[in-house]
Amino acid sequence: MKQHKLGQSELLVSPLTIGCWSFGGGQDSYWGRQEQVDVNQLVQTALDQGVNFFDTAFGYNDGRSEASLGQALAGRRQEAVICNKIPIQSYDELKQYDQTISDSLKRLQTDYVDLMMIHWPTKDQDLLQANLEAMQKQKEKGNIRYIGVSNFATQTLEIAHNMGIEIIADEFVYNLMSRGIERDVLPYCCDHNIGVVAYMPLMQGILAGKYKRIDDIPPIRRRTIHFDQEHNPLVRHGGSGYETLLVRMLEQMRDLAIESGYAEDRLAIAWLMTKPGVSSVIAGCRNVKQLQDNAVSVETSLSSETVERLDEISEPLRQKMGNNLDIWQLGDNSRIW
Ligand SMILES: NC(=O)c1ccc[n+]([C@@H]2O[C@H](COP(=O)([O-])OP(=O)(O)OC[C@H]3O[C@@H](n4cnc5c(N)ncnc54)[C@H](OP(=O)(O)O)[C@@H]3O)[C@@H](O)[C@H]2O)c1
């Protein structure tokens, strides 16, 4: 797979990023059990095909995702670009920042991480700045090659910019069901040469054509603002969702899949690749089959008619959701600013 530079960095990354959230998962984890033997096979196959970008986080299975990725990369670390994400650290935790980073590097079996992001911003601006400064120091020490952010909208990106911190990438939710990024964040990133790494391209499988009715979607994947609080036990946002519009959109995608000859998962991922500013798409791949399908999808060129059709199909939902950036929370509870 052809690799390209990420934002203004020298990192060469593939347009497909392997989402490692499920790695190291046990029976009770969000994604359920993920065997190390499958992770090893997935990571080796990805590298063999030139898919070199891996996305993990401190929070994914309490560090076991980092450990699982580190294990799978043993002997081939130099071929990979690792993106890791750290939660905001309190002032007390910042005192142990060196140790915290060193523990993470140990879990990943590496001396440095290529890209370290703040996973979610805080509304406490002083603390946000203190966390950015701590990352900058790690960069100067060589433990982090580049700094990125995740779930940062224009105001928080501006804070980093005004501090003189070079942000090379912003990891943000972007898919046919969640287009809030398009109004301000995507143009800002394009203007500042910040690579957008789009997460949840398949909306956790909902856009992959596997579910015909809302009730078919596993409850754990029905927690976002698209779903009605009353009928979905795990929803916490208090809103009434947009289920009718969603069902309509999924039906139209099914029709387009038949017309175009491309399955829904391919349409969803290939559509993202047409959006200026999107550097890479992070798909959670559970097995080699999904990896291979997603690798084909990022390299599929859709006709302009198909892209326009997908824009139209997703437009009613986009309009109803407005400029909502946090897909799990509404209004003042939104964590993104
Ligand atoms: N920065 C953040 O705050 C943030 C938040 C969420 C996620 N992420 C990152 O983004 C990655 C991707 O997000 P995600 O895993 O939540 O969502 P996703 O990539 O939209 O969905 C992944 C799931 O879809 C199914 N799938 C994958 N490829 C498929 C294919 N070709 N055909 C059919 N089904 C397919 C698999 O689930 P089943 O086979 O089990 O159905 C897989 O686990 C995560 O691993 C993580 O690295 C970041």
PDBQT file of the ligand as one rigid body, heavy atoms in Angstrom, charges set to zero:
ROOT
HETATM    1  N1  LIG A 401      -9.778   8.726  19.579  1.00  0.00    +0.000 N 
HETATM    2  C1  LIG A 401     -10.894   8.217  20.034  1.00  0.00    +0.000 C 
HETATM    3  O1  LIG A 401     -11.533   8.775  20.933  1.00  0.00    +0.000 OA
HETATM    4  C2  LIG A 401     -11.397   6.926  19.459  1.00  0.00    +0.000 A 
HETATM    5  C3  LIG A 401     -12.708   6.492  19.720  1.00  0.00    +0.000 A 
HETATM    6  C4  LIG A 401     -13.140   5.287  19.150  1.00  0.00    +0.000 A 
HETATM    7  C5  LIG A 401     -12.268   4.549  18.356  1.00  0.00    +0.000 A 
HETATM    8  N2  LIG A 401     -10.987   4.988  18.133  1.00  0.00    +0.000 N 
HETATM    9  C6  LIG A 401     -10.022   4.207  17.325  1.00  0.00    +0.000 C 
HETATM   10  O2  LIG A 401     -10.638   3.912  16.093  1.00  0.00    +0.000 OA
HETATM   11  C7  LIG A 401     -10.618   2.510  15.875  1.00  0.00    +0.000 C 
HETATM   12  C8  LIG A 401     -11.823   2.136  15.055  1.00  0.00    +0.000 C 
HETATM   13  O3  LIG A 401     -13.015   2.390  15.772  1.00  0.00    +0.000 OA
HETATM   14  P1  LIG A 401     -14.020   1.254  16.142  1.00  0.00    +0.000 P 
HETATM   15  O4  LIG A 401     -13.305  -0.049  16.163  1.00  0.00    +0.000 OA
HETATM   16  O5  LIG A 401     -14.753   1.674  17.345  1.00  0.00    +0.000 OA
HETATM   17  O6  LIG A 401     -15.067   1.336  14.947  1.00  0.00    +0.000 OA
HETATM   18  P2  LIG A 401     -15.055   0.847  13.416  1.00  0.00    +0.000 P 
HETATM   19  O7  LIG A 401     -13.679   0.803  12.895  1.00  0.00    +0.000 OA
HETATM   20  O8  LIG A 401     -16.035   1.695  12.722  1.00  0.00    +0.000 OA
HETATM   21  O9  LIG A 401     -15.673  -0.603  13.519  1.00  0.00    +0.000 OA
HETATM   22  C9  LIG A 401     -14.869  -1.689  13.780  1.00  0.00    +0.000 C 
HETATM   23  C10 LIG A 401     -15.712  -2.928  13.850  1.00  0.00    +0.000 C 
HETATM   24  O10 LIG A 401     -16.454  -3.097  12.648  1.00  0.00    +0.000 OA
HETATM   25  C11 LIG A 401     -16.402  -4.455  12.237  1.00  0.00    +0.000 C 
HETATM   26  N3  LIG A 401     -15.662  -4.482  10.958  1.00  0.00    +0.000 N 
HETATM   27  C12 LIG A 401     -14.412  -4.037  10.683  1.00  0.00    +0.000 A 
HETATM   28  N4  LIG A 401     -14.112  -4.196   9.383  1.00  0.00    +0.000 NA
HETATM   29  C13 LIG A 401     -15.194  -4.736   8.809  1.00  0.00    +0.000 A 
HETATM   30  C14 LIG A 401     -15.510  -5.108   7.493  1.00  0.00    +0.000 A 
HETATM   31  N5  LIG A 401     -14.644  -4.949   6.502  1.00  0.00    +0.000 N 
HETATM   32  N6  LIG A 401     -16.734  -5.630   7.250  1.00  0.00    +0.000 NA
HETATM   33  C15 LIG A 401     -17.626  -5.780   8.237  1.00  0.00    +0.000 A 
HETATM   34  N7  LIG A 401     -17.393  -5.446   9.523  1.00  0.00    +0.000 NA
HETATM   35  C16 LIG A 401     -16.191  -4.927   9.797  1.00  0.00    +0.000 A 
HETATM   36  C17 LIG A 401     -15.685  -5.208  13.345  1.00  0.00    +0.000 C 
HETATM   37  O11 LIG A 401     -16.637  -5.596  14.335  1.00  0.00    +0.000 OA
HETATM   38  P3  LIG A 401     -17.357  -7.012  14.397  1.00  0.00    +0.000 P 
HETATM   39  O12 LIG A 401     -16.680  -7.937  13.429  1.00  0.00    +0.000 OA
HETATM   40  O13 LIG A 401     -17.210  -7.396  15.821  1.00  0.00    +0.000 OA
HETATM   41  O14 LIG A 401     -18.771  -6.689  14.022  1.00  0.00    +0.000 OA
HETATM   42  C18 LIG A 401     -14.826  -4.148  13.949  1.00  0.00    +0.000 C 
HETATM   43  O15 LIG A 401     -14.474  -4.390  15.284  1.00  0.00    +0.000 OA
HETATM   44  C19 LIG A 401     -10.516   1.882  17.269  1.00  0.00    +0.000 C 
HETATM   45  O16 LIG A 401      -9.967   0.578  17.245  1.00  0.00    +0.000 OA
HETATM   46  C20 LIG A 401      -9.601   2.866  17.938  1.00  0.00    +0.000 C 
HETATM   47  O17 LIG A 401      -8.258   2.594  17.583  1.00  0.00    +0.000 OA
HETATM   48  C21 LIG A 401     -10.553   6.173  18.661  1.00  0.00    +0.000 A 
ENDROOT
TORSDOF 0
